[in-house]
Amino acid sequence: MALALHTFATVKDANAALKAAGTRYLGGGTLVIRAANEGDVSVSGLIRSIDPALSAIAIAGGKVSIGASVTMAAIARHPELGILAKAARAVGGPAVRNMATVGGNLFAPAPYGDFAVALLALDAMVGTDDGELPIETFLAGRDGSRAIVTSVSFTPPKADGFRFLKVSRVKPKGVSVLSIAAVLGQAADGTVSSARIALGCMADRPMRAKTAEKALLGRSLTKDGIAPALAAAGEGTSPITDPIATAWYRNEVLPVHLGRLLLS
């Protein structure tokens, strides 16, 4: 199937072109090209923008802003994005990471989208030509979105405040059984003062483990201290079943791996 590719200098012009039926935005192409190659006849035209801002990384004033066209490989090697390097390297192998983009990962269905899990834990804002919105809001409405994602931004936590874990059967580039990211704040006595926990593969898109977050507050990061959070980890989840793992299995192993992450 032949696909027409249209390139625009600005995001505004690319957004306008996306109003045509059958068009899809082309970022790194790891999702849309595969869909077309597998026979998705709903895709007849590809739209892309070469706006330089889409490939920019800015770190200033205690805030990180990453353009939507920035690749996983670029994040993994950036000297000031060390907290995200592990999550970026969790996306496929080297060839995929050279193509896969930040913006595209936000749309990746489970069992993909590991980097989006990290961004959800970081409470990122997602920028489009229409403005910014919280990542949780964006993910909830992404299926109906036609706006081009231009950037993601977040306030980096303390160096030891962010944790990420991907569980896969095939190393080093297998798809996820599940992925977990957490941002934890601790009081002077070591107890948890704030917590954001994001899960991948426990729904059709990244989700928060809000009950587990609440159960951590005021607790110490010890085996006994995290027990209530582990018991509540699966509340509200709807894990996927795929050739990698069943929903039952993902529910069973979630507390095990969350425990390992919290005690690491």
Secondary structure, DSSP 8 states (H G I E B T S, - for coil): ---EEEEESSHHHHHHHTTSTTEEE-SS-TTHHHHHHTT-TT--EEEEE--GGGG-EEEETTEEEEETT-BHHHHHH-TT-HHHHHHHHTSS-HHHHTT-BHHHHTT--TT--HHHHHHHHTT-EEEETTEEEEHHHHHHHGGG--S-EEEEEE----TTTEEEEEEESSTTT--EEEEEEEEEEE-TTSBEEEEEEEEESSSSS-EE-HHHHHHHTT-BSSTTTTHHHHHHTTTT------SS--HHHHHHHHHHHHHHHHH-
